[in-house]
C-alpha cells in the first residue's frame, strides 16, 4: 500500500494537467503569451517547461535515486530548454503532450511500489548535494503548484492597468 505522503503528492500531481487545461485551453493567445516583463515566462512557456520536467527531471531523478543512491549525481536539468524545444507547437498540443507524459510518469511511480522505507533514501542533486526521495516528491508537487500560481499571476497582471484603483486591493497586482 502506498505511503500516505505519496498519495498526498500524487493527488496534486494527477490534477495538474486538468487544471492547466481548464485554465488555458482554447484561450486567445493574448492570454497565453502574456508575461510579467523581460525575462519572465508566459503560460505557453510554463507548459513547455513542465513537459521538459516530465521528460528529464522528476521520474529520471526518482529512478536515479533508487538505483544509484548518492553514488551518482542526478543529471543536470535545463530549466529553460522550453525556449528552444517547443516554439512550433500549439498550446493545445503542448497541454495534450503534458497530460500524456504526466499520466505515464504517475503510472511509473505506481509501478515502483514505493513505501515508507523508500522516502528517506538519498540521491545526489548536482547543486544541493544529498536529497531524500521525500524531498524530491515534495518539490515535484510544490513545483506544479508554483507554476499554476505563476500562470494565474501572469494572467492577472495583464489587467493591471485596466483594474484601475482596485489594484490596491488585489495582492496579485503588486
C-alpha positions in Angstrom: 0.0 0.0 0.0 1.4 3.4 -0.9 2.6 5.7 1.9 0.1 8.5 2.7 2.7 11.1 1.8 2.9 9.6 -1.7 -0.9 9.7 -2.0 -0.9 13.4 -1.0 1.6 14.2 -3.6 0.0 12.2 -6.4 -3.4 13.8 -5.6 -2.0 17.1 -6.7 0.3 15.8 -9.5 -2.6 13.9 -11.1 -4.8 17.1 -11.2 -2.2 19.5 -12.7 -2.9 18.6 -16.4 -6.6 19.1 -16.0 -6.1 22.3 -14.1 -3.9 23.7 -16.8 -6.4 22.5 -19.5 -9.2 24.3 -17.7 -7.2 27.5 -17.2 -5.6 27.7 -20.6 -7.4 25.5 -23.2 -8.9 27.5 -26.0 -7.9 30.9 -24.6 -7.0 33.6 -27.0 -3.2 33.9 -27.5 -3.2 37.3 -25.8 -3.7 35.4 -22.5 -1.3 32.5 -23.1 1.6 34.6 -24.5 1.4 37.3 -21.7 4.5 37.7 -19.5 5.3 39.8 -16.4 8.1 41.6 -18.3 11.5 41.0 -19.6 13.0 37.6 -18.7 9.7 36.1 -17.4 7.7 33.2 -18.7 4.4 33.2 -20.5 1.8 30.4 -19.7 2.8 28.8 -23.0 6.4 28.5 -22.0 5.5 27.3 -18.5 3.7 24.4 -20.1 6.8 23.7 -22.2 8.9 23.7 -19.0 6.5 21.3 -17.3 6.8 19.0 -20.3 10.6 19.1 -20.1 10.4 18.2 -16.4 8.3 15.1 -17.2 10.9 14.0 -19.8 14.1 14.8 -18.0 13.6 15.7 -14.3 11.2 14.0 -12.0 10.9 10.3 -12.8 14.5 10.1 -14.1 15.7 11.5 -10.8 13.4 9.2 -8.8 14.9 6.2 -10.8 18.4 7.5 -10.4 18.0 7.9 -6.6 16.6 4.4 -6.3 19.3 2.8 -8.5 22.4 4.7 -7.5 21.7 6.4 -4.2 24.3 9.1 -3.5 27.0 7.4 -5.6 25.9 9.2 -8.8 24.6 12.7 -9.2 21.3 13.4 -10.9 21.7 14.7 -14.5 21.6 18.5 -14.5 18.2 19.9 -15.6 18.0 22.7 -18.1 15.2 24.9 -16.6 14.9 26.9 -19.8 15.0 24.3 -22.5 11.4 25.1 -23.4 12.6 28.3 -25.1 14.4 26.1 -27.7 12.2 23.0 -27.8 8.6 23.9 -28.2 8.0 27.1 -30.2 6.4 25.4 -33.2 3.6 23.6 -31.3 0.2 25.0 -30.4 -0.7 25.4 -26.7 -3.4 22.7 -27.2 -0.8 20.3 -28.4 1.5 21.1 -25.5 -1.3 20.6 -23.0 -2.1 17.2 -24.5 1.6 16.2 -24.5 1.9 17.3 -20.9 -1.2 15.3 -19.9 0.1 12.2 -21.7 3.6 12.5 -20.2 2.2 13.1 -16.7 0.0 10.1 -16.9 3.0 8.0 -17.9 5.0 9.5 -15.0 2.4 8.6 -12.4 2.0 5.1 -13.8 5.7 4.6 -13.5 5.6 6.0 -9.9 2.9 3.5 -9.1 4.9 0.6 -10.7 7.8 1.5 -8.4 5.6 0.5 -5.4 7.2 3.0 -3.0 6.7 2.6 0.7 7.8 4.5 3.8 11.2 2.7 3.7 11.9 4.5 0.4 11.1 8.0 1.4 14.3 8.7 3.3 16.6 7.2 0.7 19.0 9.7 -0.6 20.2 10.7 -4.0 22.7 13.4 -5.1 21.4 16.7 -6.6 24.1 18.4 -8.7 23.7 21.7 -6.8 22.3 20.8 -3.4 24.1 17.5 -2.7 22.2 14.8 -0.8 18.4 15.0 -1.0 15.8 12.4 0.0 13.1 10.9 -2.1 10.5 12.6 0.1 12.1 16.0 -0.7 12.1 15.2 -4.4 8.5 14.2 -4.4 7.5 17.2 -2.3 9.4 19.5 -4.7 7.7 18.0 -7.7 4.3 18.7 -6.1 5.2 22.2 -4.9 6.7 22.9 -8.4 3.4 22.2 -10.0 1.6 24.4 -7.6 4.1 27.2 -8.0 3.7 27.2 -11.8 -0.1 27.2 -11.5 0.3 30.3 -9.3 2.8 31.8 -11.8 0.3 31.3 -14.6 -2.5 32.9 -12.6 -0.4 35.8 -11.6 0.9 36.4 -15.1 -2.6 36.4 -16.5 -4.0 38.7 -13.7 -1.1 41.2 -14.2 -2.2 41.5 -17.8 -5.1 43.5 -16.5 -3.2 45.7 -14.1 -3.8 49.0 -15.9 -7.5 48.1 -16.6 -8.5 47.4 -13.0 -7.6 51.0 -12.0 -7.9 51.8 -8.3 -8.9 48.2 -7.4 -5.2 47.2 -7.9 -4.5 48.3 -4.3 -6.9 45.6 -3.1 -5.5 42.9 -5.4 -2.3 41.5 -4.0 -1.6 39.7 -7.3 -1.0 43.2 -8.8 1.9 44.0 -6.5 
